[in-house]
Structures are given as structure tokens and as C-alpha cells.
């Protein structure tokens, strides 16, 4: 017959093993890639499309339309803004991540007025580009 301490030790071991197993299962499950339609486009709609959409000043001056996947892939008058699999090389990420406290006058900061994109929004866009910047 097991003592009270042995039973408690067995129960604690079983609980820790189960918790560790759940933690490993969660850690091993990759976070699903963001989709353009469900995660990325809503960020653009909230922060970018008022200027970089049909009839917007950013669309007229830079030729950039972020209201559709086709518009995004078409780029701007300056060229391609998203390089699939390479957020660090994509102009889109550079302009939305520019430090707003910078005194550098030539830095392009987007959005130019209002709040910067949140770290979560930046991460979503970056992960979408890293996964291939697909029309999904």
C-alpha cells in the first residue's frame, strides 16, 4: 500500500507530465500564417486605404492602391513594395516600421498622420510576407 506522500508524488508527477506534454504540443504547433483577406487587408483598410485606395491622394501621387491584392502586387510608381518571403527587403515593411521619433526629414513614414501600426499589426504583415505574400 502506498503512503500518502507516495500518492501525492505520483499525482504531482502525472500533473507535471500532462502539463509539459500540453506545452510541448502547443509549442510544436506552428502559428497559422496570416491570410491577406482576413488579417492583412483589414489592417490596410483601417490605416492605409483612405490615402492608398481609389481616389486617395497616395494613390494619385504614388500610384499605390492597397485596397486590393492586385493593387498591392502592382506596386507603386517607385516599383514593387512587397518581396514575397522577404519582409526585411520589402519597401512596405520599411515605411511602416520607420521610427516616428526620427528627426530624419527624408524618412518616409506610413501612415504619415495618426497612429503608427501596432507591433501586432506589423508582425501580422511581416509573417504574411514571410509566408509568401499570397492572395488568400
C-alpha positions in Angstrom: 0.0 0.0 0.0 1.3 3.4 -1.0 1.8 6.1 1.6 0.1 9.5 1.4 3.3 11.0 0.3 3.9 8.5 -2.5 0.3 9.0 -3.8 0.9 12.8 -3.7 4.2 12.4 -5.5 2.6 10.2 -8.2 -0.2 12.7 -8.7 2.2 15.6 -8.9 4.4 13.8 -11.4 1.3 12.9 -13.5 0.1 16.5 -13.5 3.5 17.9 -14.4 3.9 15.4 -17.2 0.5 16.3 -18.6 1.2 20.0 -18.4 4.6 19.6 -20.0 3.1 17.5 -22.8 0.5 20.2 -23.5 3.1 22.9 -23.5 5.2 20.8 -26.0 2.2 20.2 -28.2 1.3 23.9 -28.2 4.9 24.9 -28.9 5.2 22.3 -31.7 2.1 23.6 -33.4 3.1 26.4 -35.7 1.0 29.5 -35.7 -1.1 29.6 -38.8 0.1 32.0 -41.5 -2.0 35.2 -41.7 -4.2 35.5 -44.8 -4.5 38.6 -46.9 -8.3 38.7 -46.8 -8.8 38.0 -43.1 -5.8 39.6 -41.4 -3.7 41.9 -43.7 -6.4 43.7 -45.7 -8.3 44.8 -42.6 -5.0 46.5 -41.4 -4.7 48.3 -44.7 -8.4 49.3 -44.6 -8.0 50.7 -41.1 -4.7 52.6 -41.7 -3.9 52.9 -45.4 -6.8 52.8 -47.8 -8.0 56.3 -47.0 -5.0 57.6 -48.9 -3.8 54.5 -50.8 -7.1 53.5 -52.3 -9.2 54.6 -55.3 -9.4 58.4 -55.3 -6.9 58.8 -52.5 -4.0 61.2 -52.5 -1.5 58.4 -52.0 -2.9 56.5 -54.9 -2.8 59.6 -57.1 0.7 60.7 -56.2 2.5 57.3 -55.7 0.2 55.1 -57.8 -0.3 52.7 -54.8 -3.6 51.1 -54.2 -3.8 49.0 -51.0 -7.5 48.3 -51.3 -7.0 45.0 -53.2 -4.4 42.3 -53.5 -4.0 43.2 -57.2 -3.3 46.8 -56.3 -0.7 45.8 -53.7 1.1 43.5 -56.1 1.1 46.2 -58.8 3.3 48.3 -56.5 3.8 52.0 -56.8 5.4 54.4 -59.2 8.6 53.5 -57.2 8.3 49.8 -58.1 7.5 46.7 -56.2 6.7 47.2 -52.5 6.4 43.6 -51.3 9.0 40.9 -51.9 7.5 37.6 -51.1 9.4 35.6 -48.4 11.5 38.7 -47.5 9.8 41.2 -45.3 13.2 42.8 -44.4 13.7 43.7 -48.1 10.1 44.8 -48.7 9.6 48.6 -49.0 6.2 48.2 -47.4 7.8 47.0 -44.1 10.4 49.7 -44.3 7.9 52.6 -44.5 5.5 51.2 -41.8 8.4 50.4 -39.4 10.2 53.7 -39.7 10.9 55.2 -36.3 8.5 58.0 -35.8 10.8 59.7 -33.3 13.4 60.0 -36.0 14.4 63.6 -36.9 15.5 62.4 -40.4 13.5 64.6 -42.8 13.8 62.2 -45.7 12.3 59.2 -43.9 9.0 58.0 -45.4 6.7 57.2 -42.5 3.4 55.5 -43.1 0.8 56.3 -42.1 2.0 59.9 -42.2 -0.6 61.1 -39.8 -2.4 59.3 -36.9 -1.1 56.3 -35.0 1.7 54.0 -36.1 0.7 50.4 -36.8 0.8 48.4 -33.7 3.5 45.8 -33.1 0.9 43.1 -33.6 -0.2 44.6 -37.0 3.5 44.9 -38.0 4.0 41.2 -37.0 1.0 40.1 -39.0 2.1 41.8 -42.2 5.7 40.6 -41.7 4.6 37.0 -41.2 2.3 37.2 -44.2 5.1 38.4 -46.4 7.5 35.8 -44.9 4.9 33.1 -45.8 5.0 34.2 -49.5 2.6 37.2 -49.5 -0.2 35.1 -51.1 -3.6 36.2 -52.3 -5.5 34.2 -49.7 
